[in-house]
């Protein structure tokens, strides 16, 4: 199992998929909705609404 250190001082979503960490930044406006779309037990994409 691989371990990583994360920065908890910044606001963002962190997605772990197949051992890799992907950061999703908050909407530029500071408001909005981000929906993680799951397919076959894994996050496929994050839709911004």
N, C-alpha and C positions, 0 to 999 in steps of 0.2 A: 504494500500500500504506500503510495506516494503522499507526502505531506507538504503543504505549502503554508506560507505565512501570509495573512491578509491584513490590509490596512483598514482598521475599523474607524478611522477618523473621517472618512469620506462617505457620503450617502450614495449608494448605488446597489443594484441587484447583482448578485453573483450566482452564476449558473454553473453547476458541475455536470459535465457530460463526458463520458468515456475517460475519466481521469484528468480532464482539462478544465480549467476555470476560465469562464468568460465573464467579463464585467459589462453590465448594461447601465449606462449613465441615465440619470433622471431626465425628464423632458426639459428642453431649453427654457420653456416658459415657467417652469417650476410647478406646473399643474398638468394633470392628465392621468391617463390610465395605460398601464403596460400589462399585457396579458401574455403569459407563457402558454404556448400551444404544445401540448404533449402528443406524441405519436409513438406507439409501441414502447411506452414506458420511459421515453427520453424527450427532453425539450427539443422541439424542432425549430422553433423560432419565437421571437417576442414581438407581438403586434402592438403598435402604439395607436391609441385611439384618442 
